[in-house]
Amino acid sequence: MRKLLQSSIYLIISISLFTSCEAWEDESYHPGDTNNGEDVTIPGVWKLTELNLEEPFDFNQDGTANTSLMAETNCYQNELMSFLPNNTGISTSNSYAQITIDGENYTVECVEETEETNFTWSQTQNDITVVIDGQTVTAVLSGNKLTYTIPEGFMTGPNGEGGFEILQDITFVFTKQ
């Protein structure tokens, strides 16, 4: 009887070892980095908190050049990405900066306009791939932040004669709300 009980226990332990599933083997698991010891999952609302250019500009002409397009234009303050659990989502844009260059002077108008665009997303560890308007971007999840860069994604140029064109990479940082 004792041998039968030991054999049964060994069998149960062996079966549980071979059939247990690690969290990363389950397709529904979205690890992310940790934020204060908690896992950050992608589904939810993410707000644009940084929008940075490669080189600083003084678009608001306050005497201080800055790489932050949000600070320089006072635009893009309420841009959202809502990631749904079914790997779809909605991007909501509430404003954009209309920048005009005339010689060495910049004119910035923050145009308020609500535009919603559907997207799909997938996750491979900390890489979040988003397909929106036929464009694919890969964001990196770090804590509660998603960051991606669009090469030469920012462009503005002269209005009329004179001035110059600005063409730079632009980096987006979204923070989970």
N, C-alpha and C positions, 0 to 999 in steps of 0.2 A: 504494500500500500504506500509506504514511504517513497519507494522508487517511482511509482506511478505519479505521485504528487510532485516530486522533483522534476520528472520528465515533463509534466504538464506546465509547470512554472517556466522551465527553460523554453518550451515551445511557445508559450504566450509571449515571453520576452523577445524571442527571436522573431516572431511574427510582427510584433509592434516595432521592432527596429527596422525591419525591411519594408514595412508598409507606412511608416510615419512619413509625413510630408513636411519638408522644410518650407518656411514662409516664402522664400524666393522661387520655389517651384510652382507655386500657385499663381495662375495668370492674373488673378484679381488683386494681388499684392502690389502696392505701389510704395516702395520703401522711402525714397526721398532722404534727405539729410534730416538730422534732428534739430528741433528748435526747443531749447530748454528741456531736453529729455523727451520730447514728444515727437512722434512721427508726423511729418507734414504730408498730407495727401493732396493730389492735384484737384479733384472736384471741389468746386467752390468759386467764390468771386475773388479775383485778383485785380488790384488797382495799380496803374502806372505811377511809380514814385520817383523814377529817374529817367531822363531822356538826355543822353549825353553825346556830344560831338567829339571828334578827335582833337580838334584845335579850338581854343577859346575865341569867342567873338563878343563884341559889345553891341549887340542888337538893340538894347534898350538905351544906349548912349548915356549910361550913368558914370562913365569913366573907368569901369572895371570889366574887362573881358572875362567870360566865363564859358566853360564847356557845357554847362547845363542849359539846354534849350528851354526847359520849363521856367527857370529863373530869368532868363534873358527875354522871354516873350510873354510871360505870365499867361501861357496857354497850356493846354494838355493836362489840366489839373484833375479832371474827372474821367479819364479814360479807363475802361474796365474790360476785363476778359472773364466771362463766366464759363467755367469748365464743368460740363455735365458728366455724371457717372457713366453714361453710355458712349463716351469718347466723341461727343460732339460739343459744340459750344457756341457762344455768341460774343462777338467783340463789339463793344459800344464806344464809339468816338463821339465826344461832345463838343469838340472845338479843333481848330487847326490855325496855325500861324501863317498869315500871308505876309511874306517878307519881300520888300522891294529894295533893291540896291540902286542908288543914284550917286555915281562917283564914289566917294568915301562914306556917304551917309546911308543909313539903313532906316527903313520905315517898316514898322511891324503893326499889323492889325490882327487881333485875335478874333477869328470868325467863329461864332457859336453856331453849331449845326450838329444835330444828332443823327448818327448813321449807325445802323446795326448790320453786322456782317457775320454770317454763319461760318463755322470752321469745324474741322475734325482734328483730333489729337490722338497721340499714342505715347506710351512711355516705355523706355528701356533704361532701367535703373534711374539715373539722375538726368538722362537726356529726354526732353519732352519735344516731340516733333509735332508741329502745328501746320496744317495745310489750310490756307485762307486765300481766297480769290486766285486759286491756281498756283500760289507761291508756297514753297515749303521752307519753314525756318525751324531750326533746332535750338531750343532754349535749354539752359542748364539750371537744374534745381539745386539750390544751396540754402539750406535752412528754410525760411519762409519766403525766399526770393527766387524768381525766375528771370534769367538774364539771357538776352540774345542780341546779336549784332547783325545789321544789314549792311554789307559792304556797299559803299557809295550810295547809301539809302537816303541821304539828305542832299538836296540840290536846290539852289536858288541862284538867280542871276540878275543881270541888269534889266531895268525897265527903260527901254529906249537906248540912246547912245551913251557910251561911257560905262564906268563900273566894271565889275568883274563877276565871274561865276564862282560859286562855292559848291564843291562836290566832295563829300566826306562820308566816312562810315558813321553810322548812328547806332548807339547802344540803348536798348530798352530794358528797364528793370521794373518788374511787377512784384508787388508784395501781397501775400495772401491776407484777405480781410477776415 
